[in-house]
Amino acid sequence: MARGGTVVAGSAVGAIAGLGYYLLVTGKLTLDTGWGRRVRPLGPFSVQITAPAGTVFDVIAAPYLGRTPRAMAAHLRVIGRGANMVLAEHYTPVHHGRLTATTLETVTFDRPGRVSFRLARGPVPHVSEEFSLTEHNGVTTLAYSGEMGTDFGIAGQWWAGQVAPAWEAAVRASCTGIQAEAERRARRGAGNA
């Protein structure tokens, strides 16, 4: 009889662990205790974009401050807008599209040089990020940097090691899209001059 009880208990623990993992990855549960908080850097990295800083800034800000394009609806939903700040949900496929990580972030716009993100809810308790834009001779450097904090000491540090690479990959993909769109707009503008 004890053997059957052990199997049931083991199955229950496995189910609870699986549910916890699902809730954490998808951002439905954020554990923010501050206990054993460890912070690690995100980035830094940068992209050179052959476009003015104002154009690059507009590409980043447009889906937040204006109408979100239908093509981005699967990745972004703006919940509230202010003059220079929004509250937005970001959706990122993880585990080969089997799960979708959802983050709730404030996004602050300081034209034309900075866009800042601060996590309100997600798979980790703390993320702070920044895109900074500097222009020289018509080429804009879009620089990304940030930090990610997790709780529970070594266990949280391990979790950050799982989350950070996917987080940075999503940011790199966004930078590639920003670069392509800003350069397209710059070429179109040069053709009209």
C-alpha positions, 0 to 999 in steps of 0.5 A: 500500500505504501508503494501506491501512496508514494507513486501518487505523492510523486505524481502530485509533486510532479504536477505541482512543479509542472504547473509552477513552471508553466505559471512562471514561464508564461508570466501568470505568476511572478514571485517577487519577495526580494529575498536572496535577490541577484541581479545580472546584466542584459546585453549590452549590445548595439546595432548600427542603423543607416537612418537618422535617430528621429526615424529610429525612435519613431519606428520604436515608438510608433506601435506604442504611442500610435495605433499598434499595427495588426501584424504586431497584435500577436506580440504587443497589446497596449493597455494604457497610454500617457504622453510619454509612457505606456503600459503594455503586454508583450507576448514572446513564444518560448519552447519552440512556440509551445508556450507564450511568455507574457510580460507587463511593462511600462515603456517610457519615451525620451525623444529622440535619445532613449526608450526605457522598459521596466517590468511590472509582471513577468517570469522574473521579478525585476527587469530594467532595460534601455535603448539609447540612440546616438547619431553620427553622420546619418548613422544611428547606434541603437544600444541596448542594456539592462539588468534582470533580477531574480530572488531565492539566491542560487535557485533564482540565479539558475532561473535567470540563466534560463530566462536571460538568453531567450529574453536577449534573443527576443530583443536582438530580433526586435533590433533587427526589425527596427533596423530594417524598418528604419533603413527602409523609411530612410531610403524612402525619405531620401528618394522623395528629397 
